[in-house]
Amino acid sequence: MATLTDHRTSVSLEFRFADSGEVTGIYTSGRWGKFPGGYRQVPWEGHFHHYQQRDGLFVPSEADVGWYLDDDWRTVWRGTITSYQIRPPC
């Protein structure tokens, strides 16, 4: 479990790892989303696949994220990661 805080906003995610150390998924039991009837918190999960070495780092080249609605995981985004940028600390 990791918690990140920026000013007064905090978010906590459970990280899941492969035996090789790669992050395979992230999960939270309550992420806010807009659904019919308004905003509510529901479980949310992301998966990361096909790691590649880029600039000395291993990064995923595919990912998908989704919500758990009615006990079913429903993908809301799936993509291929074609580039990334590391920003220097402020």
C-alpha positions in Angstrom: 0.0 0.0 0.0 1.3 3.4 -0.9 -0.2 6.8 -0.1 0.6 10.0 -2.0 -0.4 13.4 -0.7 -0.4 16.7 -2.5 -1.5 19.6 -0.3 -4.7 18.3 1.4 -5.5 15.6 -1.2 -4.4 12.0 -0.5 -4.7 8.8 -2.5 -3.9 5.3 -1.5 -3.3 2.4 -3.8 -2.4 -1.2 -3.3 0.4 -2.3 -5.6 0.7 -5.8 -7.0 4.1 -7.1 -8.1 5.3 -10.0 -10.3 8.1 -12.2 -8.9 10.5 -10.3 -11.2 9.6 -7.0 -9.3 7.5 -5.4 -12.1 4.2 -3.7 -11.1 1.4 -5.9 -12.5 -1.5 -4.0 -11.0 -2.8 -1.3 -8.8 -6.1 -1.4 -6.8 -8.2 0.8 -4.5 -11.4 -0.1 -2.9 -12.9 3.4 -3.3 -12.1 5.7 -6.3 -14.6 8.5 -7.1 -16.4 8.2 -10.4 -19.4 9.7 -12.2 -22.1 7.1 -12.7 -25.8 7.3 -13.3 -27.3 9.0 -10.3 -24.2 11.0 -9.5 -20.7 10.6 -8.1 -19.8 7.7 -5.8 -16.8 5.7 -4.7 -16.3 2.2 -6.2 -13.4 -0.3 -6.4 -11.0 0.5 -9.3 -8.1 -1.5 -10.7 -5.3 -1.1 -13.3 -3.2 -3.8 -15.0 0.2 -3.3 -16.6 1.8 -5.7 -19.2 4.7 -6.3 -21.6 7.5 -4.4 -19.9 10.2 -3.1 -22.1 13.6 -1.4 -21.4 13.6 2.2 -22.3 16.4 4.6 -21.3 17.6 2.2 -18.7 14.2 1.7 -17.1 11.7 -1.1 -17.4 8.3 0.4 -18.3 5.0 -1.3 -19.3 4.0 -1.0 -23.0 0.3 -2.0 -22.4 -2.2 -1.1 -19.7 -5.9 -1.2 -18.9 -7.9 0.2 -16.1 -11.5 -0.3 -15.0 -14.2 -0.2 -12.3 -15.8 -3.0 -10.3 -19.5 -2.6 -10.9 -22.0 -5.2 -9.7 -19.0 -7.5 -8.8 -17.7 -7.4 -12.4 -14.5 -5.7 -13.5 -15.3 -3.4 -16.5 -12.6 -2.0 -18.6 -12.9 1.8 -19.2 -9.5 2.4 -20.8 -7.1 0.1 -22.6 -4.0 1.4 -24.4 -0.6 0.9 -25.7 2.1 3.1 -24.2 4.3 4.4 -27.0 6.3 7.0 -25.1 6.9 8.5 -21.7 8.6 11.4 -20.2 10.4 11.7 -16.9 10.0 15.2 -15.4 12.7 16.5 -13.2 11.6 17.2 -9.6 10.3 20.7 -8.9 
